[in-house]
Amino acid sequence: MTQRLIATVPDVNGFTEKYYWDDDRPEYDKMHIVRIQNVEGVINANKEAISNIHNQKSGFGNNGMYHAARIPLAQLEKWKSEEGFDWFNSTESEKKQKMNDPKYAHYRTRRSTV
């Protein structure tokens, strides 16, 4: 497949978008859009939250609520396209199961499980 980059749009709501034209079969007129998000800031903020001892012991008032995770939108899109997991149409139990998976620990803002 031969793709020709035709445009790059930097920083659209935190994403860089690249538009490619598929030159293999021009009769199909296919354009591919690649969305790229730098998630380093989110992961660093999560590391900072984890290292903050005060965060580990406190929540939002006395009702037991706390900030459990910070997940980049690019990851939510990746889960939906690659695994069929739709964060916005899943149950709380399914979300907890996903967030408690050790390979996604860098999205949690606490050392404990969700």
C-alpha positions in Angstrom: 0.0 0.0 0.0 1.4 3.3 -1.0 0.2 6.3 1.0 1.1 9.8 0.3 1.1 12.4 3.1 -1.1 15.2 2.0 -1.5 17.3 5.2 -0.5 17.5 8.8 -2.7 19.4 11.3 -0.8 20.1 14.5 -2.5 20.1 17.9 -6.2 19.7 17.4 -7.5 19.3 20.9 -4.2 17.7 22.0 -3.8 15.6 18.9 -1.7 15.9 15.7 -3.6 14.6 12.7 -1.9 13.4 9.6 -3.9 12.8 6.4 -2.7 10.2 3.8 -4.0 9.5 0.4 -4.1 5.8 -0.8 -2.3 5.8 -4.2 -2.7 2.0 -4.8 -6.2 2.0 -6.1 -7.3 5.6 -7.0 -10.7 4.3 -8.1 -11.5 3.8 -4.4 -10.6 7.3 -3.3 -9.4 6.3 0.2 -8.0 8.8 2.7 -6.4 7.6 6.0 -6.3 9.8 9.0 -3.7 9.1 11.7 -4.2 10.7 15.1 -1.2 11.1 17.4 -1.4 12.2 21.0 1.6 12.8 23.2 0.7 11.0 26.4 3.9 11.8 28.3 2.3 14.7 30.2 -0.6 12.4 31.4 1.7 9.7 32.5 4.0 12.1 34.3 1.0 13.7 36.1 -0.1 10.2 37.2 3.4 9.5 38.6 3.4 12.7 40.5 0.0 11.9 42.0 1.2 8.5 43.0 4.3 9.9 44.7 2.1 12.5 46.6 1.5 10.8 50.0 -1.4 13.2 50.7 -3.2 11.9 47.6 -3.0 8.3 48.9 -4.9 9.2 52.1 -7.4 11.7 51.0 -10.3 11.9 48.6 -13.0 14.3 47.6 -14.4 15.1 51.0 -15.6 12.4 53.4 -17.6 10.3 51.0 -14.8 8.0 50.0 -14.4 9.3 46.4 -11.0 9.8 45.0 -9.2 10.4 41.7 -8.5 6.9 40.5 -7.0 7.3 37.0 -6.1 9.7 34.2 -6.4 8.0 30.8 -5.5 9.7 27.5 -8.2 9.9 24.9 -5.8 8.2 22.4 -5.8 5.1 24.7 -9.6 5.0 24.8 -9.7 5.2 21.0 -7.1 2.4 20.8 -9.0 0.1 23.1 -12.2 0.6 21.1 -10.5 0.0 17.7 -8.2 -2.8 18.6 -10.0 -4.6 21.4 -13.6 -3.6 20.9 -13.7 -2.2 24.5 -15.8 1.0 24.6 -15.1 2.9 27.7 -18.2 5.1 27.4 -20.5 2.1 27.0 -19.1 -0.2 29.6 -20.1 -1.0 33.1 -18.2 0.2 36.2 -17.1 -3.4 36.7 -15.7 -3.6 33.2 -13.9 -0.3 33.7 -12.4 -1.5 37.0 -11.2 -4.7 35.5 -9.5 -2.8 32.7 -7.8 -0.3 35.1 -6.7 -3.0 37.5 -4.8 -4.8 34.7 -1.1 -4.4 35.6 -0.2 -3.3 32.0 -2.3 -0.2 32.5 -1.0 0.7 36.0 0.6 3.9 34.6 -2.9 5.3 34.1 -3.8 5.0 37.7 -3.2 7.9 40.1 -2.9 5.7 43.2 -0.8 2.7 44.1 -3.8 0.6 45.0 -6.2 -1.0 42.6 -9.3 0.8 41.5 
